[in-house]
Amino acid sequence: MPVTQLHLVFGPQGACKSTHARKLAEAEQAVHLAIDDWMGQLFGPDLPQPLDFGGVMERVARCERRIWLTALAIVRGGGRGRVVQDLGFMKAAGRGRFLALADEHGLSAKWH
């Protein structure tokens, strides 16, 4: 049985996804990539007030693309590269997109 390379954590806000993802990353000896960390560090200090939802979603999309490329580099880096992606995946389309990317690159993915 192939080793799962990508663990994709999804669920509603406040469901303890990040807590679960951190514990899973530790158990799987995987790199934890969380959208909240990326958004907070890259854009948090500069977000305009009041928030522009469209602008926030564009930043989320940019972070998701960069997280995917980072995850792919980790997994493709050889050895036992494993990643836990903690992106929320609230919409079926987003889940489908990341699953299709994993499949396209021949990677094993598991939903949590």
N, C-alpha and C positions, 0 to 999 in steps of 0.2 A: 504494500500500500504506500503511495507517495506521501511524502511529508507535506503538510499544509504550509504553504508559503505566505499566503495572505489571510489574515483573520479580519473580517469586516464586521464591526460592531454597529448595530443600529437600534433605534428605539426612540420613544418620545422624550422631550425635554424633562429633566428631573428624574429619569428612570435609573440613575446611577451607571450610565454607560461608561463614563470616564473611569470611575472606580473599577468597574469590571475590566475595562480595557487595560488599565495599568497592571492589575493582578494577572490577567491573561498574558500580557507581554513578559512579565517576570517568569511565569510558569513555563512559557514557550521559548524563553531566551530570545525574545523578539524585540524589535525596535517599535516603540509606541509613537505613532504620528497622530496628533490630535488637532482638529480644526480650531478648537478654542485657543490653544497655545499659539498657533500661527496667527490667527486673526488678532488676538490680544497684543502680541508683540509687534506685529508688522503694522497694524492699522489702528489699534486702540487709542494711542496718544493723539492721533491726527483726525479722528472721526469728527465731522462737523455736527454741530447741534443747531437745530433739531436733526435727528438722523434722517437720512435719505435712504429709504428701503432699497431702491434700485441700485444706489451706489454701494450699499452694504452687500447686496447679492452679487454684484460684479466682483467685489473683493473676495467674497467666498469662492466664487468660481475660479478666480486666479489662484487662490490658495489650494483648492482641490486639484487643479492641474499640476501645480508644483509638488504637492504631496504625492500624487500618482507617480510623477517622474522620479521623485526621491525614493519611493517604495520600490519601483522597478529597478533602480540602480542598486539598492540594498540587496534585493533578491537575486539579481543577475551578477552580483559581485562575487559569486562563488561560495563554496562552503554551504553553511546552513542558514543563509540569509532568510529571515522571517520578519514579517511586519504585521503589526496590529494597527489597522486604520480605524480611528475613532472620529468619524466625520458626521455622525448623526444619521445620514441616509434616511431622512424623513419621508422622501417621496420614492415611489416605486421606480420612476424613471432614473433617478440617481443611483439606486441600487443596481438597476439593470445595466447602466452605463459602466459602472466599475466591474461588474461581473463579466460583461462583454470584453472589457479591456484585459482582464485576467485571462479569459479564454483565448483572446487574440494572441497573447504572449505565451500561451501554454503553461500558465501558472495555476496551481491548485489554490482554490479559495474556499473559505468556510464562513458562513454567517453565524453571528452570535447575537 
